Amino acid sequence: MVSDSIWITGTTGSGRTNRLVTQFCDWVELQAGQPSYGRNKRMFIAAAKVSGRFRQIPKILVFAANDDSRRDLADRLTSAIAGRYPVIAKTPLGFFQDEVMLFWPLLIQRLNLRAQFPLRLRPETEQELATRLWRADLDAANIQTLGVGEYRFVRRTLDLLQLAATSGTPPEEISSILGQGLATDSVTDVTDREENLDRSFSLMGELLLGWRGWCLERGLLSYGLICELYWRYLLPDASYQQHLSLRYQAVLADDVDDYPAIARDLFEVLLNQGAVGAFTYNPDGKVRLGLNADPEYMAGLKARCQIESLTQERNCLADSLADSVVELVKEPGWLISLPSSIGSIQTTARSQLLRKTAEVIIQAVQNGEVQPEEIVVIAPGLDAIARYTLTEILTSKGIAVEAMGDQRPLISSPVIRALLTMLALVYPGLGRLVDRDAVAEMLVVLSRKDGEQGNRGDLDDQIPQPSVFSPYIDPVRAGLIVDHCYAPDPEQPRLLPVTTFTRWDRLGHKATTAYEQILEWVEKQRSQQEQRLIPNAITLLDRAIQQFLGNGSNLPYDQLSALRELMETAQHFWEVDGRLRQSEKIDTPPHTTIAQFIVLLRKGTITATPYPVKRLKSDRAVTLATIFQYRSRRKFHKWQFWLDASSPLWLSGGAATLYGANLFLKDWSRNPWTQADSEIADQERLERILRDLLGRAGERVYLCHSDLAVNGQEQAGGLSSLVNASFPLSVELTLT
């Protein structure tokens, strides 16, 4: 019997998503009585009969690989059908989470769990709680002897639980899998001795099983636990499968090469129940291979589908150059001269390279060759130096810069540090967490001028408004105040009246008034806290934001994003704390929880990525991105600049590869993973990166190379042969 499902395969720029949108419209129009439904009519009628809702529109479940793609795909589908059909778009992990939450009562019965609503753990909270739970075992095991720091060991162990869950592997098998796959010293940096390896793997397995039971008992769910509960207990359940078939009669999944293995198990269940599917696959994609994706296992779905192979529909450099570039990287000695569409910018030092790259961009924009929004700078690792240098030089010439997925620790924001300092001045027992410099910074940040509200009428248009960032208390005056009006104390540090400073007249009227307002507000909050009129620290943070920061309404996006993430993190932290207090039947004082919260933020693991993370971007801005970010967002630019082209990071997976990820692929041979296997995997990934990036380049690629890296070492990475074969661009540095 011929399947009605379709498998759409094609390389970057071949129009796979466009074909998926067309298929979605065909299905919707079919039910609306349109004539262009072809052979899909029989399938939809059968699906409607199975669901018991004949003549009703079958519900279509839409999947995308990540949240950015999900939003974009949902917008495209909604626009294509003019909003006539509700679009249910999910990421695989998002769908698993929603289903586990929705069918939690069923899981309570299956696993005999305590009847309480589940609470999802964020990664940083998961890390913190796991470290606390494992403290005795970590100290006893002396983690340092295993050749890895405690933080990395805990993170690596928790990642293994998610890798196992997304691959459909019981957590009880993690230790044995690691023992099989990482049995030789040449493939791991954990230790040089086999006995330490065995001890490490055994410890990881024991810790994870204990963590799993501890979380389920308290209703706390990490992503790893959510995925395990879904594939192991929920998906095989007959009653759940019945509900699934009634809810969805069709499924569309874009870029399934980035999906975890258990997503195929879900699709198989839907197809077995009579649903129809449409799936797209990019052989040059596989961006999340090494994280939790299993593209080869997902590709097995094509055996149940009609296969459609798409050719390149977008003009790009991959058409004529992909094969030559890949061959030159694989065989560096191959004599070939690259065309002018691939040029190079070569310098001795990296600082020169950054300035020269910026100069090329400036000249091209000023000459009208390309627009800023048509340019992207791509790097294997975009460090703070490169980001700052390029941003400063380009913006000084009037060219906006947009850093894709720029995630900085919350604690790096002065606004966040000021609010945390304020907590220590209101709640007792936190004096050891602040110092004079932090208090001075708080005074500067919280003494914003009245002009932050902007113009309030036509008359105000004629009056110069103060700068949003200009405070009433400048750093010099803040230092004077702290030197004379701040009383440090381990238990209760205090701000003193301004008259404590004998020469307070030197501060000026505006600074004095601003300080007195801050002092009055802090004392008022301290008094209310002592009377238990402040429910928790979240309420106090919200009051401070409203009082001193105008509720964030006129802050720059980065500061507003940091404030939103702070409040979301605080809300989550106190929810988890409340759950633990309830389950452990403990009553710790508020300042203990606040101290833990401040310490967690100071570790730098929490970044400003609030929900929703989509922001209004500049229409005319140069994009800065890492390779992983750029490929994940699936963007296209006319000009690409490949920064640090000779860096060895182009060949390594880096942060895009989790420890032991290859051992949880369905096609793993169960043989030890060797150095040769790693080299082959790295080479294959580099080839996919090159083909994918060239498929997203419209006219030109510049290979940006410096002989010396930031640390002064010579660079001769995987793309050195491309640099040598390209035509070097001659640009005189004119920037001062």
Residue pairs with C-beta under 8 A, 6 or more apart in sequence:
2 306
3 304
3 305
3 306
4 39
4 40
4 42
4 43
4 276
4 306
5 271
5 276
5 277
5 278
5 279
5 304
5 305
5 306
6 23
6 277
6 278
6 279
6 305
6 306
6 307
6 308
7 279
7 281
7 301
7 302
7 305
7 306
7 307
7 308
8 16
8 19
8 20
8 278
8 279
8 280
8 281
8 308
8 310
9 16
9 280
9 281
9 282
9 283
9 302
9 307
9 308
9 309
9 310
10 16
10 280
10 282
10 309
10 310
10 311
10 312
11 282
11 283
11 284
11 312
11 318
11 691
11 695
12 282
12 284
12 285
12 316
12 318
12 691
12 692
12 695
12 696
13 312
13 313
13 314
13 316
13 318
13 636
13 695
13 696
14 310
14 311
14 312
14 313
14 314
15 310
15 313
15 314
16 254
16 255
16 280
16 281
16 282
16 310
17 73
17 76
17 254
17 280
18 313
19 280
19 308
19 310
20 73
20 252
20 254
20 278
20 280
21 76
21 77
21 80
23 252
23 278
24 60
24 62
24 77
24 80
24 81
24 252
24 278
25 80
25 81
26 36
26 37
26 38
26 40
27 37
27 40
27 44
27 58
27 60
27 250
28 57
28 60
28 81
28 84
28 85
29 36
29 37
30 37
30 40
30 41
30 44
31 44
31 57
31 58
32 84
37 44
40 276
43 276
44 58
44 249
44 250
44 276
45 54
46 274
47 58
47 249
47 250
47 274
47 275
47 276
48 54
48 55
48 56
48 58
48 249
50 245
50 249
50 273
50 274
51 58
51 245
51 246
51 249
52 246
53 246
57 85
58 248
58 249
58 250
59 88
59 247
59 248
59 249
59 250
60 85
60 87
60 88
60 248
60 249
60 250
60 251
60 252
61 88
61 90
61 95
61 248
61 250
61 251
61 252
61 270
62 73
62 74
62 77
62 87
62 88
62 89
62 90
62 251
62 252
62 253
62 254
63 70
63 89
63 90
63 91
63 92
63 95
63 251
63 252
63 253
63 254
63 256
63 259
63 263
64 70
64 72
64 73
64 74
64 89
64 90
64 91
64 253
64 254
64 255
65 91
65 92
65 254
65 255
65 256
65 258
65 259
65 287
65 288
65 632
66 91
66 258
66 632
67 91
67 94
67 613
68 614
68 632
68 633
69 254
69 255
69 632
69 633
69 634
70 89
70 90
70 91
70 94
71 89
71 612
71 614
73 89
73 254
74 87
74 89
77 87
77 89
78 87
90 98
92 259
92 260
92 262
92 263
92 266
93 223
93 226
93 227
93 260
95 266
96 226
96 227
96 230
96 262
97 120
97 221
97 223
97 226
99 230
99 234
100 107
100 118
100 221
100 226
100 229
100 230
100 234
101 118
101 120
103 234
103 240
103 243
104 117
104 118
106 234
106 237
106 239
106 240
107 113
107 229
107 233
107 234
108 114
108 115
110 233
110 237
111 216
111 233
113 216
113 217
113 219
114 217
114 218
114 219
116 218
116 219
117 219
118 219
118 220
118 221
119 219
119 220
119 221
119 575
119 576
119 579
120 220
120 221
120 222
120 226
121 129
121 215
121 220
121 221
121 222
121 576
122 569
122 572
123 222
123 223
123 605
124 569
124 600
124 605
124 606
125 572
125 573
125 576
125 600
126 158
126 222
127 151
127 154
127 155
127 158
127 605
128 596
128 600
129 220
129 576
130 154
130 157
130 158
130 207
130 211
131 138
131 150
131 151
131 154
133 210
133 211
133 214
134 154
134 207
134 210
134 211
137 203
137 206
137 207
138 150
138 153
138 154
141 199
141 203
143 149
143 150
143 153
144 150
145 191
145 196
146 153
146 190
146 191
146 196
146 199
146 200
147 189
147 190
147 191
147 192
147 196
148 156
148 189
148 190
156 204
156 658
156 659
157 204
157 207
157 208
158 208
158 211
158 222
158 224
159 658
159 659
160 174
160 178
160 204
160 208
160 659
160 660
161 171
161 174
161 208
161 211
161 212
161 222
161 224
161 225
161 228
162 222
162 223
162 224
162 227
162 292
163 169
163 292
163 658
163 660
163 661
163 664
164 170
164 171
164 173
164 174
164 177
164 224
164 228
164 664
165 171
165 223
165 224
165 225
165 226
165 227
165 228
165 231
165 262
166 224
166 227
166 260
166 261
166 262
166 292
166 294
166 664
167 260
167 261
167 262
167 292
167 294
167 664
167 665
167 666
168 231
168 232
168 261
168 262
168 265
169 177
169 664
170 232
171 205
171 208
171 209
171 212
171 228
172 205
172 209
174 201
174 204
174 205
174 208
175 201
175 202
175 204
175 205
175 206
177 660
177 663
177 664
178 201
178 204
178 205
178 660
178 663
179 197
179 198
179 201
180 663
180 670
180 671
180 672
181 660
181 662
181 663
181 668
181 670
181 671
181 672
181 673
182 188
182 190
182 197
182 201
182 660
182 663
182 672
182 673
183 194
183 197
183 672
184 672
184 674
185 191
185 192
185 193
185 194
185 197
186 674
186 675
187 672
187 673
187 674
187 675
187 677
187 678
188 197
190 196
190 197
190 200
191 197
191 200
212 225
212 228
215 221
215 222
215 225
216 225
217 583
218 579
218 580
218 583
219 579
220 576
220 579
221 229
227 260
227 262
230 262
231 262
231 265
234 240
235 241
235 262
235 265
235 266
235 269
241 269
241 273
244 269
244 270
244 273
245 270
245 273
245 274
245 275
248 270
248 275
249 274
249 275
249 276
250 275
250 276
250 277
250 278
251 267
251 270
251 275
251 276
251 277
251 278
252 277
252 278
252 279
253 259
253 263
253 267
253 277
253 278
253 279
253 280
254 280
255 280
255 281
255 282
255 285
255 634
256 263
256 279
256 280
256 281
256 295
256 298
256 301
257 281
257 282
257 283
257 285
257 286
257 289
257 293
257 295
257 298
257 299
258 285
258 286
258 287
258 288
258 289
258 293
258 295
259 293
259 294
259 295
259 298
260 292
260 293
260 294
261 294
261 297
261 298
261 665
261 666
263 298
264 294
264 297
264 298
264 300
264 301
267 277
267 279
267 301
268 301
270 277
271 277
271 304
277 301
277 304
277 305
279 301
279 302
279 305
281 295
281 298
281 299
281 302
282 692
284 688
284 691
284 692
284 695
285 295
285 631
285 688
285 692
286 293
286 295
286 685
286 688
287 293
287 628
287 631
287 632
287 656
288 632
288 656
289 295
289 685
290 653
290 656
290 657
290 658
290 661
290 662
290 685
291 656
291 657
291 658
291 661
292 658
292 661
294 664
294 665
294 666
296 665
296 666
296 667
297 665
297 666
297 667
312 318
312 319
312 695
314 636
314 695
315 698
316 636
316 694
316 695
316 696
316 697
316 698
317 341
317 342
317 694
317 695
317 697
317 698
317 699
317 700
317 701
318 691
318 694
318 695
318 697
320 339
321 338
321 339
321 341
321 342
321 694
322 690
322 691
322 694
322 695
324 336
324 338
325 338
325 342
325 690
325 694
325 722
326 687
326 690
326 691
327 334
327 336
328 334
328 336
328 338
328 721
328 722
328 725
329 686
329 687
329 690
329 718
329 719
329 721
329 722
330 683
330 687
332 720
332 721
334 721
336 725
337 725
337 727
338 722
338 725
338 726
338 727
340 727
341 699
341 700
341 701
342 700
342 701
342 702
342 703
342 722
342 726
343 700
343 701
343 702
343 703
343 726
343 727
343 728
343 729
344 645
344 702
344 703
344 704
344 705
344 723
344 726
344 727
344 728
344 729
345 353
345 356
345 357
345 360
345 641
345 702
345 703
345 704
345 705
345 728
345 729
345 731
346 353
346 705
346 706
346 707
346 723
346 728
347 353
347 356
347 705
347 706
347 707
348 706
348 707
348 708
349 706
349 707
349 708
350 644
350 706
350 708
350 709
350 710
351 389
352 706
352 733
353 643
353 644
353 704
353 705
353 706
354 385
354 386
354 389
354 390
354 393
355 389
355 393
355 733
355 735
356 731
356 733
357 377
357 390
357 641
357 643
357 702
357 704
358 389
358 390
358 393
358 394
358 735
359 393
359 731
359 733
359 734
359 735
360 641
360 702
360 729
360 731
361 375
361 377
361 394
361 399
361 622
361 641
362 393
362 394
362 397
362 399
363 731
364 370
364 375
364 639
365 371
365 372
365 375
365 399
366 397
370 638
370 639
370 699
371 620
371 638
372 399
372 400
372 620
372 621
372 622
373 618
373 619
373 620
373 621
373 622
373 623
374 637
374 638
374 639
374 698
375 622
375 623
375 637
375 638
375 639
375 640
375 641
376 622
376 623
376 624
376 625
376 630
376 635
376 637
376 639
376 640
376 641
377 390
377 622
377 623
377 624
377 625
377 641
377 643
378 625
378 626
378 627
378 630
378 640
378 641
378 642
378 643
378 693
379 386
379 624
379 625
379 626
379 627
379 642
379 643
379 644
380 626
380 627
380 644
380 647
380 649
380 650
380 654
381 626
381 644
381 647
381 649
381 654
382 403
382 624
382 625
382 626
382 643
383 710
385 710
386 624
386 643
387 403
387 406
387 624
390 401
390 622
390 624
391 401
391 403
391 624
393 735
394 400
394 401
394 622
395 401
399 621
399 622
400 618
400 620
400 621
400 622
401 621
401 622
401 624
402 617
402 618
402 621
402 622
402 623
402 624
403 623
403 624
403 625
404 623
404 624
404 625
404 626
404 629
404 630
404 633
405 625
405 626
405 629
405 633
406 624
407 607
407 608
407 609
408 607
408 608
409 601
409 604
409 605
409 606
409 607
410 416
410 562
410 565
410 566
410 569
410 601
410 606
410 607
410 608
411 417
411 420
411 601
411 602
411 604
411 606
412 604
413 558
413 559
413 562
413 608
414 441
414 444
414 445
415 445
415 549
415 555
415 559
415 562
415 563
416 562
416 563
416 566
416 601
417 438
417 441
417 442
417 445
418 441
418 442
418 444
418 445
418 446
419 541
419 544
419 545
419 566
420 433
420 598
420 601
421 434
421 438
421 439
421 441
421 442
422 442
422 446
422 522
422 540
422 544
423 430
423 537
423 540
423 541
423 594
423 598
424 430
424 431
424 433
424 434
424 493
424 598
425 434
425 439
425 493
425 494
425 495
425 522
425 526
426 522
426 525
426 526
426 529
426 540
427 529
427 537
427 590
427 591
427 594
428 491
428 492
428 591
429 491
429 492
429 589
429 591
429 592
429 595
430 591
430 594
430 595
430 598
431 488
431 489
431 490
431 491
431 492
431 493
432 490
433 595
433 598
433 599
434 488
434 493
435 488
436 482
436 483
436 486
436 488
437 482
439 482
439 486
439 493
439 495
440 475
440 478
440 479
440 481
440 482
441 478
443 473
443 478
443 481
443 482
443 515
443 518
444 471
444 473
444 474
444 475
444 478
445 471
445 548
446 518
446 544
446 548
446 549
447 471
447 472
447 473
447 511
447 514
447 515
447 518
447 548
448 468
448 470
448 471
448 472
448 548
448 549
448 550
449 466
449 467
449 470
449 471
449 472
450 466
451 465
451 466
451 467
451 468
451 470
452 466
452 468
452 550
452 554
453 550
453 553
453 554
454 465
454 554
455 461
455 465
468 554
468 555
468 556
471 514
472 510
472 511
472 513
472 514
473 481
473 511
473 514
473 515
474 511
477 507
477 508
477 511
480 501
480 506
480 507
481 498
481 501
481 507
481 515
484 496
484 500
484 501
484 502
484 504
485 495
485 496
485 497
485 498
485 500
485 501
485 515
486 493
486 494
486 495
486 496
487 493
487 494
487 495
487 496
495 518
495 519
495 522
495 523
497 516
497 519
498 504
498 507
498 512
498 515
498 516
498 519
501 507
504 512
507 515
518 548
521 547
521 548
525 534
525 540
525 543
528 534
529 540
534 540
536 574
536 590
537 570
537 574
537 590
537 593
537 594
537 597
538 567
538 570
538 571
538 574
541 566
541 567
541 570
542 567
545 551
545 552
545 563
545 567
549 555
549 563
552 559
552 560
552 563
552 564
555 563
557 615
557 616
558 608
561 608
561 609
561 610
561 615
562 608
564 608
564 610
565 606
565 607
565 608
565 609
565 610
568 610
568 611
569 601
569 606
570 597
573 593
573 597
573 600
574 593
577 593
580 586
581 587
581 588
600 606
623 630
623 635
623 637
625 633
625 635
627 650
627 689
627 693
628 655
628 656
630 693
630 696
631 689
631 692
631 693
634 696
635 696
636 696
636 697
636 698
637 696
637 697
637 698
638 697
638 698
638 699
638 700
639 697
639 698
639 699
639 700
639 701
639 702
640 693
640 696
640 697
640 700
640 701
640 702
641 701
641 702
641 704
642 693
642 701
642 702
642 703
642 704
642 719
643 704
644 650
644 704
644 705
644 706
644 709
644 715
645 703
645 704
645 705
645 717
645 719
645 720
645 722
645 723
646 705
646 706
646 715
646 716
646 717
646 719
646 720
646 723
647 709
647 715
647 717
648 715
648 717
648 718
649 717
650 686
650 689
650 717
650 718
650 719
651 682
651 683
651 686
651 717
651 718
652 682
653 681
653 682
653 685
662 668
662 673
662 677
662 681
663 673
686 718
693 701
694 701
702 729
703 719
703 722
703 723
703 726
705 715
705 720
705 723
706 715
707 714
707 715
708 714
708 715
709 715
